[in-house]
Amino acid sequence: MLKAMILFCAMHAGDGRPPNALSLTDHLSKWRCASEGERDKVIGLLVTLAGRGREDLNQQFFENCIANLAWAPNLSERQIRDAANGCAYMSTLVFAESD
């Protein structure tokens, strides 16, 4: 697993931007290789843009949600901004338990 992650990150290092520079339009797969500082910058934007001032849509919420989605193999090619919008939308839904 570790070798696969190193190979994955090495393949994405040469795309013309500074190493590990992360933006809202990057694929979720790039989240896994980004530095903590780059992730924090993007999370700050997400809190402002997708969170729209809601207290429950804070840094911890987006950090957990995006990190979980970044490891889903069927979502790796989705953009970070789309995942964040999905996270914000899902937080508004009320799920009822059936007895």
N, C-alpha and C positions, 0 to 999 in steps of 0.2 A: 504494500500500500504506500509506504513512504517513497519507494522508487517511482511509483506512478505519479505521485504528487510533484516530485522534483522534476520529472520529465514534462508534466503538464505546465508547470510554471516556467520552465526553460523555453518551451515552445511559444508561450505568450509574451516573452520578454522582448522580442525583436519586432514590435509592431510600430515603431517610429516615435512613440511617446517615451517620456522618461520612465524608467523601470517602475512598475507597480502603480503608475498614475491611474487613478480610478475616477470615472465619471458616471453620471446617471444613465448615459446611453450605452455603457459597457454591458456585456453579457454577465449574467450571474456567475458563470464559471470563473470569471476574472476576480470575483470577490475573494475566493479561496486563497489567491496568491498575493493579494494586496497587503500592504503594511497596515498596522493598526492606525497610524496617522492618516493614511489615505481613507481608510474606512470611516474614521471619525469625521473627516471633512464631508464625505458623502452623507453620513447619517445626520450631520447638522443641517444639510440642505433638505433632507427628507423630512425632518421635524418641521422645518419652516414651510415647505411646499406641500407635502402630502398630509402632514399633521394638522395644518391650518389652525394652530393655537389650541387644539384639544390637549388637555393635561394627560390623558391616558395614552396619547400617541407621542411619547417622549423618546429620548435616545435609546433607552433600554428596550423599549418595544420594537423599534425598527432594527436595532442591532440583533435581537433574538430572531425576529421574523425573517430578515434577509439572510442571516447566517444559516438558518434551517433550510430555507429555499435554495440556497447556493449549493447544497449537497444533494438536492433532488435531481437525479439524472435526466428526467424528462423536462426539466425547466432550465437546464444549463445555458440554453441559447436565448432565453428571454432577457430583456433589458432590465437593469436594476430598477429603473423608474417604473416599469410595468409591474414588477414584483411589489414595489412599495405601494403603488396604487391598490393592488390586490390585498395587501396587508391592511391598509386603511379601510378598504371596503368591508373586508371580513370582520373587522372589529366592530362594525356597525350592525351586523346581523345578530339577531337573538335566536339562539338555538334552544328549542324546547325539548326536554327529555320526555320520552314516552314511557308510561308505566305499564 
